[in-house]
Amino acid sequence: MLRTGSPSRRSHATRATSLDVRHNIVVLDRCFTAIPRLDFDYTIQYFPATTPSQIHARVRDATIVLTSDTGITREGIFAAEKLKLVAANGTGTDMIDKDALRERGIALTHLPGNSAESVTEHALALYYALRQNLLGLHQMTTDGRAWDLCGDTQNRLIRRNGLPRVNADETMVIIGYGALGKRMHSLALALGMRVLIAERKSAPTLRPGRVPFSTCLAQGTLFMLLTPLTPSTQHMLGAAELAAMHPSALLVNVGRGGIVDNAALSDMLRSHRLAGAATDVYDEEPATDRNSPLLRPGVPGLLLTPHVAWLAGRTVEKTRKAQKENLEAFVRGKMLNIVIPPRIREIVQAQAPEDLP
């Protein structure tokens, strides 16, 4: 779909702006959040999805590219000779080759914190569904077993997880203390849970309010993964870390798929050494049984959703507004929600330090 727009305040242009350029905006994927009319001269193309083989042709003449989940590789970045800005349509930017952007002097922006409410609430929904075995109880009720077998419902609950814990008996470990982690902290306290904020795994010192990573593994009954994917968080929870958790513990990942070694997680669930896990994010998306061990048959205690934790009416409206502000600021020579600024050689971290575990 192609749209055009024209500026209403061209007199605001300065030497550092690109208001005098007609921008070609390309939106690479699933645009649930169509951008409101922008206050500069542009055309815009929306694509529901973009495969790696389609990227070169679609970005070739773009000056601005928006992506939600579509990866943009070095080859794609260097194929886009007119490209000035890549705008992530969310918080995460790990799917974009930042080194290539830096070499080209291309700017990168993102939308930090826009989905904090919806993501944290989705994470809690996953937790309750796991702890209360809601899917299993639904199946038992609809097929008649729950009423016919005296005591069987309780026995089935005990068999895997023990009796469900109430909130006051949960110790939530928060891994990743940015906008998501801070909101989850307030929600968990309001629910009456004990909360531990994990220090970074290899941190030499302990920041105020943080708990050593190893202590969190030993004491946690509920692990909330809310951190971005960086070299330091890649597979930060592997076989050894998962084995250090209590067998009755639950793990909920709404951060990034690569944070957990999902092959190790699958093994832990299959061997009943972990009570349950839920994830909304995957190493590769779309996730299939060919690229994710979590989607292969027979993994017990597992609850999966297709990277939709962010999706809520309020998130959509906040995203539309914030992306419009980001794009208009960039065209006027300013930068909002900057990850990599234009025309400088140093890459800027995608997330503020407090977002990292």
C-alpha positions in Angstrom: 0.0 0.0 0.0 1.4 3.4 -1.0 0.5 6.7 0.7 1.8 10.2 0.4 2.0 13.1 2.7 3.1 16.7 2.5 4.4 19.1 5.2 2.3 21.9 6.7 5.2 23.7 8.4 8.0 23.8 5.9 9.2 27.1 7.3 10.5 25.3 10.4 13.4 23.7 8.4 17.0 24.5 9.3 20.3 23.7 7.7 20.5 20.4 9.7 17.1 19.1 8.6 16.0 17.0 5.7 12.6 18.7 5.2 13.5 19.6 1.7 13.9 15.9 0.8 10.9 13.8 -0.3 11.3 10.8 1.9 10.5 7.3 0.8 9.3 5.3 3.9 9.2 1.5 3.7 7.4 -0.5 6.5 8.7 -4.0 6.2 6.3 -6.0 8.3 2.9 -6.5 10.1 1.8 -3.0 10.4 -0.9 -3.2 13.1 0.2 0.3 13.9 -0.2 2.4 10.7 1.6 5.7 11.1 -0.5 8.9 11.4 0.0 11.5 8.7 3.5 13.0 9.0 4.4 16.6 8.9 6.9 16.4 6.0 7.0 15.4 2.4 7.0 11.6 1.9 5.6 8.4 0.3 5.1 5.3 2.4 4.8 1.6 1.5 3.4 -1.0 3.8 4.2 -4.7 3.5 2.5 -7.3 5.8 5.8 -9.3 5.9 9.2 -9.3 4.2 11.4 -12.4 3.6 15.2 -12.1 3.4 15.0 -12.5 -0.4 12.7 -9.6 -0.7 14.5 -7.0 1.5 17.0 -5.8 -1.2 14.3 -4.8 -3.7 12.1 -3.2 -1.0 14.7 -1.1 0.7 16.8 -0.1 -2.4 15.2 3.4 -2.8 14.1 3.9 0.8 15.3 6.8 2.9 13.5 5.6 6.0 12.8 1.9 6.9 10.6 0.7 9.7 10.7 -2.8 11.1 9.0 -4.7 13.9 10.5 -8.1 13.6 12.1 -8.4 10.2 15.9 -8.7 10.4 18.0 -6.2 8.4 21.4 -7.6 7.6 24.6 -6.0 6.5 23.7 -6.8 2.9 20.3 -5.2 3.1 21.8 -2.1 4.7 24.4 -1.7 2.1 21.9 -2.3 -0.7 19.9 0.7 0.5 22.0 3.5 -0.9 19.6 6.3 0.0 18.9 5.1 3.5 19.1 7.7 6.3 17.2 6.1 9.2 16.1 2.7 10.4 13.2 3.0 12.9 12.4 0.0 15.1 8.7 -0.3 15.7 9.3 -1.5 19.3 11.9 -1.7 22.0 14.2 -4.4 20.6 16.8 -3.8 18.0 18.7 -7.1 18.1 17.4 -8.0 14.6 19.3 -5.1 13.0 23.0 -5.1 12.1 24.1 -2.1 14.1 27.8 -2.4 13.0 26.7 -1.9 9.3 24.5 1.1 10.3 27.5 2.6 12.1 29.7 2.1 9.1 27.2 3.8 6.8 26.4 6.6 9.2 22.7 5.6 9.3 20.7 6.5 12.3 18.6 4.0 14.4 15.7 4.8 16.7 13.4 2.6 18.8 10.3 2.9 21.0 11.4 2.1 24.6 8.7 1.3 27.2 5.7 1.7 24.9 4.4 -1.8 25.6 5.4 -2.1 29.2 1.8 -2.4 30.4 0.7 -5.0 27.9 3.9 -7.1 28.1 3.9 -7.3 31.9 0.2 -8.1 32.1 0.6 -10.8 29.4 3.5 -12.2 31.4 1.4 -12.4 34.6 -1.4 -14.1 32.6 1.1 -16.7 31.4 2.3 -17.2 35.0 -1.2 -17.7 36.4 -2.1 -20.1 33.6 1.0 -22.2 34.4 0.7 -22.1 38.2 -3.0 -23.0 38.2 -2.7 -25.5 35.4 -5.6 -23.7 33.7 -5.2 -25.5 30.3 -5.2 -28.9 32.0 -8.2 -28.1 34.2 -10.1 -26.9 31.1 -9.4 -30.1 29.3 -10.4 -32.2 32.4 -13.6 -30.3 32.8 -14.7 -30.4 29.1 -14.0 -34.2 28.8 -15.8 -35.0 32.0 -13.0 -36.4 34.1 -12.9 -33.6 36.6 -16.4 -34.5 37.9 -16.3 -38.3 37.5 -13.1 -39.1 39.4 -13.2 -38.2 43.1 -10.1 -36.4 44.1 -8.5 -36.8 40.7 -8.4 -33.0 40.1 -6.3 -32.4 43.2 -4.1 -35.4 42.5 -3.4 -34.2 39.0 -2.4 -30.8 40.3 -0.1 -32.3 42.9 1.5 -34.8 40.5 3.5 -32.2 38.5 3.7 -28.9 40.4 2.4 -29.6 43.9 -0.5 -27.6 45.1 -0.6 -24.1 43.5 1.1 -21.4 45.4 -0.7 -18.2 46.4 1.0 -14.9 45.6 2.3 -14.5 49.1 4.3 -17.7 48.7 6.0 -16.8 45.5 9.4 -15.3 45.2 9.6 -13.5 41.8 13.0 -13.0 40.3 13.1 -10.2 37.8 15.9 -10.4 35.2 16.1 -7.1 33.3 15.2 -4.0 35.2 14.3 -1.4 32.6 10.8 -0.2 31.9 9.4 -3.7 31.9 11.2 -4.8 35.0 10.2 -1.7 37.0 6.5 -2.2 36.1 6.6 -5.9 36.9 8.2 -5.0 40.2 5.4 -2.8 41.2 2.7 -5.3 40.0 4.4 -8.1 41.9 4.6 -6.1 45.1 0.9 -5.1 44.8 0.1 -8.8 44.4 1.9 -9.6 47.6 4.9 -11.4 46.2 8.4 -11.3 47.4 10.6 -9.8 44.7 14.3 -10.2 44.0 16.0 -8.0 41.3 18.8 -10.0 39.8 22.2 -8.5 39.5 24.0 -9.0 36.1 25.3 -12.5 35.9 29.0 -11.6 35.8 28.8 -8.4 37.7 31.9 -7.8 39.9 30.0 -5.6 42.3 26.5 -5.5 43.6 24.3 -2.5 42.9 21.9 -1.2 45.6 18.7 -3.2 45.6 20.1 -6.0 43.5 20.6 -9.6 44.5 23.5 -11.9 43.3 22.5 -13.9 40.3 23.3 -17.2 41.9 21.2 -16.3 45.0 18.3 -15.6 42.7 18.6 -18.9 41.0 18.5 -20.7 44.4 15.7 -18.7 46.0 13.3 -17.9 43.1 10.0 -19.7 42.6 9.0 -17.6 39.6 11.5 -16.2 37.0 10.4 -13.3 34.9 12.7 -12.7 31.9 12.4 -9.1 30.7 15.8 -8.3 29.4 16.9 -7.3 25.9 19.1 -9.7 23.9 22.8 -8.6 23.9 26.1 -10.6 23.8 26.0 -10.6 27.6 22.5 -12.0 27.9 22.7 -14.6 25.0 21.9 -18.0 26.6 22.4 -16.5 30.1 20.1 -19.3 31.3 21.6 -22.5 30.1 21.5 -26.1 31.5 23.6 -25.2 34.6 21.4 -22.2 35.5 18.1 -24.1 34.9 19.4 -27.0 37.0 20.1 -24.6 39.9 16.4 -23.6 40.1 14.0 -25.4 42.4 12.0 -28.2 40.6 8.7 -26.4 41.5 9.9 -23.1 39.9 8.3 -21.5 36.8 10.0 -19.5 34.1 8.2 -16.8 31.9 10.1 -15.2 29.0 8.7 -12.1 27.4 12.1 -10.6 26.8 13.9 -12.3 23.9 14.1 -15.9 22.7 17.9 -16.1 22.8 18.1 -15.4 26.5 17.3 -19.0 27.3 18.9 -22.1 25.9 15.6 -23.6 24.7 17.1 -27.0 24.1 18.2 -27.2 27.7 14.8 -25.8 28.8 13.0 -28.5 26.8 15.1 -31.2 28.4 14.4 -29.8 31.9 10.7 -29.9 31.3 10.7 -33.4 29.7 12.6 -34.7 32.7 10.3 -33.0 35.2 13.2 -31.0 36.7 11.3 -27.7 36.2 7.6 -27.3 36.9 6.7 -25.2 33.9 7.7 -22.5 31.4 6.0 -20.0 29.2 7.4 -18.0 26.4 6.2 -15.3 23.9 9.5 -15.0 22.2 11.8 -17.4 20.2 15.3 -17.7 18.8 13.8 -17.6 15.3 10.4 -16.2 14.3 8.1 -17.5 12.9 8.9 -20.3 15.3 8.2 -23.9 14.1 9.1 -27.4 15.2 12.0 -27.3 12.8 13.7 -24.3 14.4 12.6 -24.4 18.0 12.8 -27.4 20.4 9.9 -25.9 22.3 7.5 -26.6 19.5 8.3 -30.3 19.2 5.7 -32.7 20.4 5.6 -33.9 24.0 7.1 -31.1 26.0 5.1 -31.0 29.3 4.4 -28.0 31.4 4.8 -25.6 28.5 2.7 -22.6 27.4 3.4 -20.7 24.2 2.1 -17.6 22.6 3.2 -16.1 19.2 5.1 -12.9 20.2 1.9 -10.9 20.9 2.5 -9.8 24.5 2.9 -6.2 23.3 -0.4 -6.2 21.5 -3.1 -4.0 23.2 -5.1 -1.0 22.2 -3.2 1.4 24.4 0.2 0.0 23.1 -1.0 0.6 19.5 -2.0 4.2 20.1 1.2 4.9 22.0 3.3 3.3 19.3 1.6 5.4 16.6 2.2 8.6 18.5 5.8 7.8 19.4 6.8 6.7 15.9 5.3 9.8 14.4 7.3 11.9 16.9 10.5 10.0 16.2 10.2 10.4 12.4 9.3 14.1 12.5 12.1 14.8 14.9 14.6 13.1 12.7 13.6 14.9 9.6 14.0 18.2 11.5 17.5 17.4 12.5 16.7 16.2 16.0 16.8 12.7 17.5 14.3 11.1 19.9 14.8 7.6 21.4 18.2 7.3 19.8 20.0 4.0 19.5 22.7 5.0 16.9 23.0 8.7 15.9 23.7 9.6 12.3 27.1 10.4 10.9 29.2 9.3 14.0 31.5 6.4 14.2 30.6 5.2 17.7 27.7 2.8 18.2 25.4 3.7 21.1 24.0 0.9 23.3 20.5 -0.1 22.2 19.2 -0.1 25.7 20.0 2.0 28.7 22.2 0.2 31.2 19.4 -0.4 33.6 17.5 -2.4 31.0 20.2 -5.1 31.2 20.1 -7.7 34.0 
